[in-house]
Amino acid sequence: MIYLTTDALDQAVYFDLRKKEPCRKTGGTEQRLYGLVGNGVAEVPVTVKSWRDWVEVAFGGSALFDFVDERLIRRMLGELAREMGP
């Protein structure tokens, strides 16, 4: 589990990495991370795809985003994917 930030109720928001898989593409390797983002009360499945300078973060709606900014979580997960590298 990776601590990301705290939400509006001062609860920890975390990313629980379940699976990391490299996918070969022309010109490099795309990295895919699968896991859960949550705060102990609400969780949402997330998929992060990164390749070169491009990052896509995909998750559904959740009550979690009533307590924490969705854009902040997207940015943090993108930075995390870059740090983990292919």
C-alpha positions in Angstrom: 0.0 0.0 0.0 1.2 3.5 -0.9 0.1 6.5 1.1 -1.0 9.3 -1.3 -2.6 12.1 0.8 -5.3 12.8 3.4 -8.9 13.5 2.6 -11.3 16.2 4.0 -11.9 14.1 7.1 -8.1 13.7 7.7 -8.2 10.0 6.8 -5.3 8.6 4.8 -5.9 8.0 1.1 -3.9 5.1 -0.3 -3.2 3.2 -3.5 -3.1 -0.6 -3.1 -1.1 -2.0 -6.1 -2.6 -5.3 -7.1 -0.8 -6.0 -10.4 1.9 -4.4 -12.5 2.4 -5.5 -16.1 4.5 -4.3 -18.9 3.0 -4.3 -22.4 5.3 -4.1 -25.4 4.4 -1.4 -28.0 6.2 -0.2 -31.0 8.9 2.2 -29.7 8.9 1.1 -26.1 7.1 -0.6 -23.3 3.8 0.6 -21.9 3.4 0.0 -18.2 0.0 -0.9 -16.6 -0.8 -0.7 -12.9 -4.0 -2.2 -11.5 -5.1 -1.5 -7.9 -7.5 0.2 -5.5 -7.6 3.8 -4.3 -9.4 4.3 -1.0 -9.6 5.9 2.4 -10.7 3.0 4.5 -14.4 3.8 4.0 -14.7 3.9 0.2 -12.6 2.2 -2.4 -12.5 2.4 -6.2 -10.6 0.2 -8.7 -8.1 2.0 -10.8 -6.0 1.3 -13.9 -2.9 3.5 -14.7 -1.3 3.2 -18.1 1.9 5.0 -18.8 4.1 5.2 -21.9 6.8 7.7 -22.6 5.3 11.1 -21.6 1.7 9.9 -21.6 -0.3 8.8 -18.6 -3.9 7.7 -18.4 -5.7 7.1 -15.1 -9.1 5.4 -15.3 -11.5 4.8 -12.5 -15.2 4.9 -11.9 -17.2 7.1 -9.7 -17.0 6.7 -6.0 -18.1 8.3 -2.7 -14.3 8.7 -2.2 -14.3 11.8 -4.4 -16.7 13.5 -2.1 -13.8 13.8 0.4 -10.7 14.2 -1.8 -10.1 16.0 -5.1 -10.1 13.6 -8.1 -7.6 15.7 -10.1 -5.1 15.5 -7.2 -5.4 11.7 -7.1 -5.0 11.5 -10.9 -1.8 13.7 -10.7 -0.4 11.7 -7.8 -1.0 8.3 -9.5 0.6 9.7 -12.7 3.7 10.7 -10.8 3.8 7.3 -9.1 3.6 5.5 -12.5 6.5 7.6 -13.8 8.6 6.9 -10.7 8.0 3.1 -10.9 9.1 3.1 -14.6 8.7 0.2 -17.0 
